[in-house]
Structure formats: structure tokens, C-alpha cells
Amino acid sequence: MRCCVCLFQQSLQCSPSKMAAGESNSRSSCLNLSNSGPLGNAPPSNSAHSSPASNGGSMGAAGGINRSAGNSNPQSGPENGGGAESAVRSTPSAQNPPRQPVGQSGATSGAASNMTATSSSSSSSSASTASADASAAVPSLPSSPASVLVYREPVYNWQATKSTVKERFAFLFNNEVLSDVHFLVGKGMGVQRIPAHRFALAVGSAVFDAMFNGGMATTSTEIELPDVEPAAFLALLKFLYSDEVQIGPETVMTTLYTAKKYAVPALEAHCVEFLKKNLRADNAFMLLTQARLFDEPQLASLCLENIDKNTADALAAEGFTDIDLDTLMAVLERDTLGVREVRLFVAAVRWADAEAQRQQLQPTPENKRRVLGKALSLIRFPLMTIEEFAAGPAQSGILTDREVVSLFLHFTVNPKPHVEFIDRPRCCLRGKECSITRFSQVESRWGYSGTSDRIRFSVNRRIFVVGFGLYGSIHGPTDYQVNIQIIHTDSNTVLGQNDTGFSCDGTASTFRVMFKEPVEILPSVNYIACATLKGPDSHYGTKGMRKVTHEAPATGTKTCFTFCYAAGNNNGTSVEDGQIPEVIFYT
């Protein structure tokens, strides 16, 4: 199974991460990490975020404190504008506006001296004061031919424009204002440098809380996250800062991974709900793989139910061949798939072709069998017709000669030899298997001479009969040959049958004999259950009941069987005595 990081690279390469709505400038998908940090902020208008610049370093917008890993002097004193208190108290004026130079030539630590050199009309003290206030802005000033300085207005008193705590925290999302940590998210050319605030992250995530405040808390101001996609990390931060959910088809899986990594269950729930709403047959297998990878049992269950209902479409989808072996086995072992077994075999061979290529193997029959492994034993070859088996699996080269011979014998002779493959039918139904027993006591010696045991029955609700329970030999372990049928009484139409066999152990227990496909039984319609056995004398049931009710333990739903005498030659089986003691069904 491909690792989740590899799965996420497709969307990582598609487009740069999108900034939140209302942002004045979009952030590049790959930042130059050699630059010291973002520049001055936008004016206190409706802009929600600061805009990072392409070059140079800066000091923080609030109070002139340097919050990035820039080159400005961290020891600057009040005389150089480095004091937070003096910077907050200072206000712009027409005569001596405070200034923050943005050197496109990359000069940061020498900003004060550059300003002094280029401002011919200011005194040395005013120039020093101008260079100190990192929050102020001035129109572009002339400079030396080698350097052009750009100035931006600061975000001053932005708090006054935000009336609620939510608005103030939303303003800080992906903003250098007051930020005290940066994340280098992604890897290679897709790395983005994203500002954040330790307090906001610790409030929203126990993982971040431990990262910043735990016993082994990091002191680094830059944290690398190579396994996280920038778009997903921004979606996580957006949720932590503002409760807003920003997910889409391209980012939902990576956002789910990120939300799980940083223990944000509320965002996990939003991602899972999004996936549920967009679950279809053509993406069910892909989402099933991801649900199993991220340990989302509820989503996995919904994917499996969708596959049960739309098995053929799900198998035909492109994403089917991308699933891992464990997911393939989880599907093949289900009793509720709505497709013929030969089509499951064809789909499994198609998956084996793709898996052999992933493992750089030639797609030979031997290698296909190798990559299928235990999944091959989950394909129920006995449920195929002999024609389907002969035209497909028997000629594929995937089965061994011994397996092919034993299966052909299973189709053609009685008693049928043991095969290594499951012969239980796939019911195409959800829920649990049910059964009813119509006798309350077991007696000995019921003989067979080629005549069918028959009993007529009806039910009060729609069900699907999948088999019968039959009594076995009174002479010890024995094999029986048997043909079972369900016949529509009024039309005498055979609705389902199977010519098969079973082995008994000589006890008074019943032994399961199953139809190849479930037989639909409608309410208030008469049917005949028929079993023609060849073998020694068997046990039989007595003290039979005319009405037998099965109640589902979970829902309390009642299924009521009514048994009647079947006219004609029935080998003596009746309501009171005989064979066919059990009916196995699904509701």
C-alpha cells in the first residue's frame, strides 16, 4: 500500500495553497527561505491578512518587535526604535512621520543608516527616529542608484476594527502580526513558510500544546513539516483560528490526515461528513482505502455498503486497481456483494495485473497468483456455472491443475469432493443470516428411494432463502448427494435449485445445503421447499409446528412461517414429521 504522503503528492503538485478570502495578495506556492521574513503590513482597512513581500526582512507590525528570523538587530534600544513601549506610543505626524524602509536590495540591518543617507531634508535625530519605528510608512523616497526603498502603511490599531474575539483571531490567521512561530510546510519546491501563534494553536490542539508547552517543548521558531501539504495545513489553521471549514475534493483527504495528526476531531468530523456526501460507486474503493488507512470505521462501513449495492460499477471504476491487498480481501470475503462470481474473478485478475506492475513483476499467471496471495481463496469458484468456470478460471493459468480438476469434479459428480474454496452463496443482502427450525424433536431412520421430500410454506414478509438445514445419517459419518429446490406453487416454476452434496458426522445435528444464489420469497405466496437425497437412512424430525416465528434481536422485526402439507409424492414429509427441518434466510 502506498504511503499517505505519496498519495498526497498529487494534489500537492496541482496548485499552490490558496489564501483565505479577502486577502489582498496571494502567497507564492514556494517561498524563498533565504529571505529573512515578511515586510510591513497593509493599512487598517477591511483586509484580513498581512501581505508578505518578496525580499528583505522586517520587524513585527505591532510594537516594532522583530518576530521573524530576520537580520535586523535584536538588541536595538529605544534610541534606535527597538523598544516596544516607545514604538507603541509613537504616532505618525506630518512633520516627522515614522518610517520603515523596505530594501529591495536586501538591506535590512542597515536600514537606519540607509535612510539617513537618502533623506537630505531630515536632521540626524529625526532620521534616527524614523528608522526606529517599524510600524510606520512613508511614500517612496529617493535612494542611491543601487537601492530603491519601498514603504508600506502599517496595520495600526487593527484591534479597534474587530468587534469580536472571533474576528480578531480570524485576522491573525496566516498573518505575521504577533506571530511567534513559523512552519516550513511541504518539501522540495512546494515548501511554504507559514506564520502562526503558539497560543492559538495550543488552545485548539493537544498536539500543539504538547509541542510548545510540554515537558519536551520545542524552542525553535521555525518548525519543518515535510509530511503535511501546505493547503491542508492552512485549512487546519483556518479552522483553529476561526472555526471556518475550507475543504474540497482535492484537499479533503490531506486535511483529514492533518486533522488526525494534530488531534482536531471536530475538523476530522467535517472531513468525514464531506466524504459521506460525495461517496459514489466510482470512488468507493478509493475512499475505502483511505478510510482504512486513517482508521475511520464509520466511513469504511459506508463505502462497503455502497460497494454491496453497486458492486459491478465499483469494480469497473479506475480506482479499484489502486487498492491494497488488505482492502481487496476485505471486499472479497463479504457475503453481500451484488455480482456474479465470475465477474469478481475477472476484477481480481485485473487488480493482479496492476499490482504486478507496481511490484515490477511480469504479469504472468504465476506472478498474478503470487500477488493475489490469500485473496484467491476468497473467490467462490463453486458458485460459478460449469460453463463460466471452463471459459474463464480453468484457462487462466492462475489455478493449479489439481484445483481445476477438483472443481470440475465438484460441478459434475456426486458425492462431490471437497474443494478448498468457499461454496457459501453471496446473498447480495445486508444484515445477519437467520434460520428457523420447524421440529421440536429428532428421531431415527428416515429412508430414501429417489423420491423428494417436500413441504409447502408461506411467509408474512419479503425474505431471501439461501439454503436448507437437512438431517444426516444414523450410521456414522457419511456423504450425501442432494438436489434442493424452491418451487412457486401456483405456476410450478423452479425459482432456485442446486445439485450438490454434503457430509454428515453421524449426529442428530442439521447440515447446511445452500443455493448458489438467494431466492426471493414474497409475502402471502405459497412455495414448496424440496430436497431429493441419495444416501443411507437418516434422522428425521417429529412434533412439527405449523407456524414458526423468528424475531430479529436488534429490531424486533418478526418473520412468520406457515407450513402446510405438499400434495403429491413427498416421501412422507409433512408438517408433523420428516425432512427439511430448517430454512436459512435473510430479511
N, C-alpha and C positions, 0 to 999 in steps of 0.2 A: 504493500500500500504506500502510495506516495505520501510524503510528509506534508503536513498542513502548510508549511512555509512554501513548498513548491507549488501547492495548489493556489496559494495566494499571489504568486508572481504574475499570473496572467493579468489580473486586474491592476497589479502594481505598475505594469508596463503600459497600461492603456492610456492613462491621463494623469496629470498632476492632481494633487488633492485640491478640492475646492474650498475656498474660504467661505465663511458664513455670509448670509445675505446681508446686504447693506455695507459691505466693506468697500472702501474706495479703490483699493489696488489689490490685484491678485498676486499671491505668493508664487514664486517660481517653484517648479517641481524638484529642482536640485539646487540647493544653496551653495555658495562658495564659502566653505568653512574656514578659509584663511582670513576672511574679513572679521573684524573684531566684533561687530554687532550692529543692530539696527540704529536708525537715526532718530531725529526729532519726530514728534507725533503730530497728528492732524489737529486742526483747530477744534474748539469745543462746540461742534455743530451736532448734526444727527449721526455723524459717523460713529460706528460701533467699535472700531478697532484702529490700532495704530498701523502705519504703513512702513514696512521695512525698506531700507534703502539698499542700493547696490554696493556701495563702498563705504569705508571709513568706520570709525567707532562712535560711540555716543555715551552720554550719561543718561540716567533714568529721567523720565519726564516729570516725575513728582519729586521735587526737592533736590534735584541735581545729583542724586546718589547714583553712582555707576552700578548697574545691576547686570551687566553683561561681562563677558570675558574680554573686554576691550583693552586698548593700550593706554587709556588715559590714566593719569597718576592717581592711585588710590589714596595718596597721602595729602591731597590738596587741602589746604587750610582755608579759613574764611577769607583770607586776602585773595585767594585765587578762585573763590566761588565754590569751594568744595564742601562747605558746611551746609547741612540740610536745613538748619534753622534759618540761617541768613538767606538761603535761596527761597524758602517758602515765603519769608516776609517781604522780599524784594518784589516790586511791581514795575511793569513797564512804564516808561514816560516818553513823551515826545522829544524832550531834550536829550535824554540819555537812555535810549532803550537797551535793555539787556539783550545779549546776542548769544547764539550758539552757532558756530561755524560748522559746516559740513564739507570737509575737504574731499573733493573728488580725486585728488591726487593721493589720497590715503593718509594724509597727515592728521593725526589725532592728538597725540600727546603734546604736539607743538602748536595747538590751535590758538592758544592765547597769544603767543609771540607772533603768529602769522597775522592775527587780527590787528595787533599793534602796528605792524609794519605796513599794512594796507589801508589803515584808516588814517588819512592825513589830517582830518579836521578834529580829531579827538585828542584830548590830553592823555598822558600815560596812565593816570589814575583811572580815568573813565574807561580806557581800553582794557585795563586790568579787570574792572568791574564787569565790563561787557563779556569778557571771555569767561568770567566765573559762572554766570547764570546760564545753566544748560537748558533751562526750560523756555527761554525767550527766543524770539525770532525777529529777523530784520530782512528787508529786501536784499537782493544780491548786491554784494559790494565788489568794487574793483579789486583785483589782486594782481599778483605778479604774472607774467605770461605763462609760467609753468604751472599755475594752480588757479582754479576757479572755485570760489566758495558759494555754496547754496544754503539758504536759511529757510527754515520752516517755522510756522507758528506753533507754539506749544499747546498741549492739552492742559489748560489751566482751569482749575475749579470745575472739573468734569463731574464731580460728585453732585453739584447743585442741579445738574440737568437730569439726574436719575432719581426718580421719586420712590423707588422700592429697592429692597435688598436684591431681589432677583435681577432688576435692571442693572444694578451696579456690578453684580458678579458676572452677568452676561457681557458687560462692557469689557471686563478683564479677560474674557476668553480669547486665546491666541493673541495676547496683547503684551507688549513689553512693559507697560505701566505696572510698577510694583512687582514685576516678575523676579523670582529669586532662584529659578532653576530652568535649564533648557534641556530638551530631549533631542537627540540625534536619531531620528526615526527612519527605518528602512536601511538599505545597504546599496553599495555601488553608486551609480549615478542617480539613484532615486532617493538619496538621503535628504531629509528636510530637518531644519533646525527650528524647533517649536518652543516658544516660551510658555511658562506655566508658573503656578503659585503653589508652593508646598502646602499651605494651609487649606486651600480649596480642594486639592487632591486628597489630602489626608482625611478631610471631612467626608468625602464621597466614597473612599475605597480603603478597606482594611489593609490591602497590599501596599498601597502608597503610604498609609500611616506607619506601617512597619518599616518601609523603606526610609522614611525621613525621621521617624521618632522612636523606632525600636531599639533593642539592645545593640544591634549591629547597623545602625543607621548610617547612610552614606553622607559624606560631607561634600561630595562633588557637586559642582554647579552645572555640569554637563553629563547627561546620562545617555548612553548608547542603547538603542532598542532595535537591533538588526532584524529581529523576527516579527516585527509589527509593521503593518502597512501604514504609511502616513495618513491616508484618507480614513482608515479605521480608527487611528489614534485621535484624529481631530474629531471624529464622531463621538468617541468616548469623552473627550474633554468638553465638547459642546453639551453633552448630557450632564456631566458633573457640574458645569458652571450654570446651566440654565434650564435643566430638565427637558430640553428640546431633543427630539429624536430625528436624526438625519441618516436614514439608511435607504438603500435602493438595491435592485437586483445585483448590481456589480459589487456592492460593498457589504452586503448583509452577512456573508459567511465570515469575512475577515473581521467585521465588527463583533460578531458573536464570539469569535476566538479571543479578541482583545478584551471584551467584557468578562469573559470567563477568566482570563489570565489575571485581571486586576479585580476580580471578585465584585462585580457590579451586577447583582442578579436582576435588578429592575430593567437594565438595558438588555440583558440576556432575554428576558421575557418578551420585550418588544421585538427582538430579532426573531425569536421562535414564532411569535404571532404573525409576523410578516411572512415567514416561510410557509406557515399553515395556509394563509390566504392565497399564496401563489403556488401551492402544490398542484402539479398536474402529472398526467401519466408520462409525459416526455421528460420530466425532470425528477421523477420519483426515486429512481435508482441513485442519481447523483446526491439528492438530499438525504437519502437513507445512509449513504456512506458517510456524509458529513455529520449526520445525527449520531451515528455510532462512534465516530471519531471524537465528537465533543460531548459524548455521554448525555444525550438528550432523549431519554426513553419515550417521552410522550410524542415527540416529533417522529422518532423511528417507528412507533406504532401506527401513526397516521400514514406514513409512507408505505408500510406493509399493507395496510388496509386498501390504499389506493392501488397498489400492485395487484392485490387479490381481485379487485373489481375490474381492472383494466390490464390484465396480465399480458395479452398479446401486444397492445400498444406500448406498454412499458418495456417489453423485451425488444421491440423494434427500435426504440429510441437510441440515439447515438451514445448517450451517457452510460448505457448498460455495459458496454465493453470496458469501461474505465473503472468499474467497481473492483474491490479487492476480493480475495478468495473467501474470507470470512463472511462478507456480505452475500456473496453468491450462495454459500452454503446455508446461510440463514433464510434465504428465499426458497431454495430447492427443498428444504426439509418441511415446508409448510403444507398442510393438508388442504388449504383453502384457495389454491391457485386456480384461476378460471381458464385453463388452456389444456389442450390435449398433450399427452406426454411426449409425443414425437416432436412437437414444436419446442418443448423445453430442451430436448436433446440437441436440436439444431441450434438453439440460442446458446447452449453451453459450449458447443463446438466453436461457435463464432467468438465467444469470450476467450476460449483457449487459444485461438489464433492470435488475438490481440495480446494476451498475456505472454505467449511465447516470444513475440516480437519485443515486448518490454524486457524480457529476460535475455534477449539477444540469442534466441534459440531458433533453429529451423522449424517451421510448422509441420513437422512430420507427425503421423499418428502416435508414435511413441512419445514424442515431446508433449503432444496435446494431452495424452493420458497422464503424463508426469505433472503438468501444471494443474490439471483438474484435481489430482490427488483424491481426497476423500469425497469431494463433490460428486464424482462419478457414481459412487454407490448410492447417492440420494436421488438419482434419476430412476423412476419406477418403470423399467422396461416391461415387466409383466402386464402393465396396464395398456400397452400398445396392442394393436391387432397384429396378427402374424404377417400381414402384408406390409404394414408400416415398419415393423421390425426388419423384415427381409430387405426392403428397399433402402433403409437408412442405416441404423446402427450396425446391422450384421455386415455391411460392406464398408464401414468407415475405417476399419483397422484399429479403432480405439479399444474395442473389446478383445479379450483373448479368445483363442479358439475354443477353449473349454467353456467360457462364459457363453459364447454364441451357441454351442451345442446344447448346453443345459437349458438355455432359454427356448430354443426350438423344441426341445422335448417338453418343456412346460406348456408350450402352445398346442402340442399335438397329441400327447399320450396321457393316459390315466392308469394308475395314480400318478400325479405329477411329481417330478423330482424336486428336491429342494434347490432353490436358487438364492444367490447372495444379494438379491435386490428386493426392495420393498414392494409388496403387492397390494398394499392398502390404498384404496382409491383416494384421489384428491376430490374433496367434496364440493369445492367451489363455494363453500359456506363458511360463515364466521360462527364463533361460539364453540360450545363443548359438545362432544358426542354424547348422545343419550341412548338408553335402551329400556325396554320393558320386558318383564317375564310373565307369561300367562299361566304357568303352572305353579302350584304350591308344594308339590311332592314329586319325587322321582322313583320310578320302578324299573324292573329289569325285563329284558327280552322283547324287543320290537324288531320284527323281521322285514326283509326287503326282497322283492321279486321282480324289480323293474317298474313297479307302479309308483306314481308320485304321491307324496304326502302333501295335502292341500288344506288350507284354511282361509275362509273369507273374512275380510276385515274392512273397517272404515274408521276415519278419524274426524275430530271436530275442528281441526285447523290444518293449514298447509304445512307439510313437513317434507323432508327428503330422506327416503330409506336408502341406507348404504350397505346393508347386509343382514344376515340372519345369524342367530346362535343355534347350533344343532347339537344333538346328543351323539356321543360316540360309543365305541364297542364296550361290551361287557366282558370281553375275553382278553383284556390287556391292550398294550399299545398296538394300534392298527392304522392303516391308511385307508381312506375312503375316496371314491370318485363320486362327484356330485354335480348336478346341474340345478341352479337356483333360478327362479323367475318371479316376476311380478306381472300379473295379467289384469288388464282392465276388464271387469266382469261383463259389462253390457256389450262391449264390442269384441270381446275375446282377443284383444290386442296385447301382445307381449311388449311391455314398456321397458323392461330391463331384464337381462339374464347374464349368467356367467357359467361356463363349463369349466370346472376347476376341481380341486381336491383339498383334503385336509387330513392332518394326522391327529389322532387322539391318544391319550395316555392310559386309557382303561378306567378312568374315574367317571363319576356321575356328573362331572362339570360339562358346561356347554363349550363349543368350539366355534370360533368366528369363521364365517364364509362370506366374502364381500363381493359386491357388484363392482364392475370396472368403473362405473360412473353412477352418481346418485340418481335415484328415481324419484321424480316429483309426485307427491301424493296430495290430492286436493280434498278439501273438507266435504263430508257427506256424499262421497262417491265410493262405490264398492269395488274392492280389488281382491285378488286371490294371490296369496303367498304360496309358492310351490317349490318343493325340493325333491329331486329324484336321486336317491342314494344307491350306490353299489358297494356292498361290503357285508361284513358279518352282522349278526344281531346286535342291537344297541340298547341303551337305556331309553326310557320314554317318560313323559310327564303325565301326571294324573291330578285330579282335583283342580281342573282348569277353571278360569274366571271368564265370564262373558264380557265384562268391562274392566279395563285396566287403565289407571290414570297416572301419568307422570307429571310431577310438579317441579319446575325449574327452581333450584335452591336460591339463586340470585334474584330472580324477578318474580317468582311465584306463579309464572305462567303455567297453565295446566293443559296437557295434551291427553285427550281421552281416546283410547282404542276400544272399538266394539267388535267382538269376534262372533262369527256365525258359521254354521255348517256349510261346507262347499259341496254342492251337488255333484254327483258323478262318482267315478272311482277315485278315492282319496287315500287308499291304503289304510283305512281305519282312523285316520287323524280327524279329530273333531274338537269342539270347544272343550270337552271334558278330558280327553286323552290324546296322546300321540306325539308327533314330532313338531319341529319348528317352535321351540319354546320361547325364543327371543326375537325381537325385532330391534335392529340397531338403526338409529335415525339422527338427523339434525333438524332443529326447528328453524 
